[in-house]
Amino acid sequence: MGYFLLYESMLDCVLWARDKYLNKKTGKMLPDRAQMYIAAIEDHEYMGEKKEFWDNVYGFDMKIMSGSLFKDPMVDTVPANAVMSDSCCILDVDLVNMKQDEVNFSNLFNIKMNFTDNVHAVVVWFDTTFENLTNPVVLTTSPMKKYTHWKQTVLYLEKPLSVRKGDTIYGSVACR
């Protein structure tokens, strides 16, 4: 599994190996299920730090570099206290039976705000489930749980969105 579950096409390689080598009658695919979740975060402090870095890079003004800083997804550790909404599952796949083209997806989401503040980004994480065991196990990369090397994926908004507790954000996410 790669960052954002699907980055680096690692899951594609696993699915290829599953189809080529796994004996469906006697073998087990572990993990056997994966889910991706999305939530809103408040992140003004971190955004400020990243932008300010370029103001003075070893004595050079490199502000021009900060213009596209938040356009691409960022893999980072999001503190649990930055999460300001509930979460919504945006992908739920059966790794035992899914087809390789299912790694491309598009889905709608809605997340309800738990606080009145500004939303700067959404955070995405994944859980993988080892259900086909005597004692099922879940590996989570959630910001509310223990750190993993997968961290989380942060998608910044073009401008902060002012929200009130109880508001709902509707959106869509696509991965190709």
VENTASUL-V484829 format. One line per field, one symbol per residue. psi: psi as a letter, one per 20 degrees, with the letter a starting at -180 (. if undefined). Layout:
BEGIN
psi->???
END
This chain:
BEGIN
psi->paqkhiqjkhhghghghghhhpohhirqopriqqqqqqrqqpkhggggggghgihnnlipokhhhihjhjhqqporppqhiipjrarppipoqohhiqqhiiiprpqqqppppiqoapphrqpprqqppmhlrgnqqpoqkqiiaqprihbrppoqqhqqoprqpiqppqaqqqp.
END
